Every structure is written in C-alpha cells, then in structure tokens.
Amino acid sequence: MRIRLVAAIVVVLIAGGAAVAVASHPQIDPATVPVGFLTAHSQINNVPTAAIEKALKSGKTDVFIEHGRLAANGSVASQTTPGPVFYVVQKGQVRFEQSQRGRCQRKTLSSNQGIAIQGGKANRFTAGPAGADYYVVYLLPRKTGPNFKKAPNPAGC
C-alpha cells in the first residue's frame, strides 16, 4: 500500500509539471531519452511516509530525477540531502550503507530493488564488480535543489 501511495505521489508530481531544475543542474534533452518506463515493478520497502508528508506539507516540492552510473566497485561519496530520496537499481548491484542509531546498516540491492531514504541521514553507495546503473527521485523542499552535503562515512561503516 505504501509503495502505491509513494508511486502515486511521484507520478502526480511529475505529471503535474512539479518543479524545473535550477539552471545550475543541467537537464538532458528529453528527445535523447527513449520513451517508456525507466523502471517498472521495482520494490522499495520501509518508505519514510512521515518524511514524504513533511516534504509535501506546503503543497509544493521540487522534484529531481537522476540517472546515475557507477563503474565496477565505484562509489558515491557519503552525503545527505534535505528531503526524502528514492534509489532504484536498474542494472548491476549496489551496496547501500547508512548509520542507524550508531550502527552501520548495510543492504545489497540488485536490479529492480530500491531503497527510500529520509532526508538528513548520511548514506553511501558502492557498486558491485560489474558496476551499476540506478535512478534517483528526490522530493525536496522548494528551491533547495539536490544540495548534496558531504558527510563523514556512516558511523561504523
């Protein structure tokens, strides 16, 4: 039920023309992106509904959708964002790390698996030996942009 609620919110925001990225975030020409679903039937558990409600409380939010690619064993530096983020692995495998109550939470995600992250928590992704492609949907407070704040590696990781 939560997954459907989140999917419906994301679709409404995107279809409604939610927000346009700030000029400092270059956008890809839509004519160069094939039409169709970028991902479908991907599974995300433990969606932080309170964080989504907070991001949407004003009735306005900025939406960013990103396609990321990591080389074999490559990683994204530890970072935080000001709002909830949905990661979906499209190809390959990614190890997700996040500090949870002083302990390192590790989860390995394969194709069509994802994770929802509440804003403000340090997290890091590392690709498996074949690399990885993933999509990220950010629901952020207005005019904050996907401000990635570099953070120390999650505690215990």
C-alpha positions in Angstrom: 0.0 0.0 0.0 2.8 2.4 0.9 4.6 1.7 -2.4 1.4 2.6 -4.3 1.0 5.8 -2.3 4.5 6.8 -3.0 4.3 5.9 -6.6 1.1 7.9 -7.0 2.6 10.9 -5.3 5.7 10.8 -7.6 3.6 10.3 -10.7 1.3 13.2 -9.8 4.2 15.5 -9.1 6.0 14.6 -12.3 2.8 14.7 -14.4 1.8 18.0 -12.9 5.0 19.5 -14.0 6.2 19.8 -10.4 9.5 21.7 -10.5 12.1 22.6 -13.1 15.7 22.1 -12.0 17.6 25.2 -11.2 19.9 26.3 -14.0 23.0 25.0 -12.2 21.6 21.5 -12.7 21.9 20.7 -16.4 18.9 18.8 -17.8 19.1 16.1 -20.5 17.2 16.9 -23.7 14.1 14.7 -23.5 14.4 13.9 -27.2 17.5 11.9 -26.4 15.8 9.7 -23.8 13.8 6.7 -25.1 10.1 6.8 -24.3 8.7 4.2 -21.9 9.2 3.3 -18.3 12.7 3.9 -17.0 12.0 1.3 -14.3 8.9 -0.8 -13.5 7.8 -3.1 -10.7 10.8 -2.1 -8.6 10.4 -2.8 -5.0 11.1 -0.4 -2.1 10.3 -1.3 1.5 10.1 0.8 4.6 9.2 4.0 2.8 9.5 7.0 5.3 6.0 8.3 4.9 6.5 10.9 7.6 9.4 12.4 5.7 7.3 12.5 2.5 4.4 14.2 4.3 6.8 16.8 5.7 8.3 17.4 2.2 4.8 17.9 0.8 3.3 19.8 3.7 3.4 23.1 2.0 1.7 21.6 -1.1 4.9 22.4 -3.1 8.0 20.5 -3.6 10.9 20.3 -6.1 11.3 17.0 -7.9 14.6 15.9 -9.4 15.1 12.6 -11.3 18.6 11.4 -11.9 20.2 8.5 -13.8 23.5 7.5 -12.2 26.2 5.1 -13.3 29.0 3.7 -11.2 32.0 1.8 -12.6 32.9 -1.5 -11.1 33.4 -1.1 -7.3 32.9 2.7 -7.7 31.1 4.6 -5.0 29.2 7.8 -4.4 30.8 9.8 -1.6 28.9 9.8 1.7 26.3 12.6 1.6 23.0 13.9 2.9 20.0 15.6 1.2 17.3 17.9 2.7 14.4 15.7 1.8 13.4 12.1 1.0 15.2 10.2 -1.8 14.2 7.1 -3.7 17.0 5.0 -5.2 16.2 2.2 -7.7 19.0 -0.1 -9.1 18.3 -0.7 -12.7 21.3 -2.8 -13.6 24.1 -4.4 -11.6 24.3 -4.4 -7.9 24.9 -1.7 -5.2 25.8 -1.9 -1.5 24.0 0.8 0.5 25.4 1.9 3.8 23.7 4.2 6.4 24.2 4.9 10.0 21.2 3.8 12.1 21.4 4.6 15.9 25.2 4.5 15.8 25.4 1.2 13.9 26.1 0.6 10.2 23.1 -0.6 8.3 24.2 -2.4 5.1 21.9 -3.6 2.4 22.8 -5.0 -1.0 20.4 -4.0 -3.8 20.1 -5.8 -7.2 18.2 -4.9 -10.3 14.6 -3.7 -9.7 15.3 -3.2 -6.0 15.4 0.1 -4.3 15.5 2.0 -1.0 13.9 5.1 0.3 16.0 7.4 2.5 14.7 10.0 4.9 16.5 13.4 4.3 19.3 14.4 6.6 20.9 11.0 7.1 24.4 10.2 5.8 24.5 7.4 3.3 26.9 5.9 0.8 26.5 3.6 -2.3 29.2 1.3 -3.7 28.7 -0.7 -6.9 29.4 -4.4 -7.3 32.1 -5.9 -9.5 30.0 -5.3 -12.7 29.2 -1.7 -11.9 25.7 -0.3 -11.7 23.1 1.9 -13.2 20.4 3.5 -11.0 17.7 6.1 -10.9 17.1 8.5 -8.1 13.9 10.5 -7.4 14.4 13.4 -5.0 11.4 15.1 -3.3 12.9 18.3 -1.8 11.8 21.5 -0.1 11.3 24.3 -2.7 14.4 25.9 -4.1 16.8 23.8 -2.1 18.0 21.8 -5.2 19.6 18.4 -4.6 22.1 20.0 -2.3 24.3 17.1 -1.5 26.2 17.9 1.7 29.3 15.9 2.0 29.2 13.9 5.2 31.6 11.6 7.0 31.2 7.9 6.2 28.2 6.5 8.1 29.2 5.5 11.7 30.6 2.0 11.9 30.8 1.5 8.2 
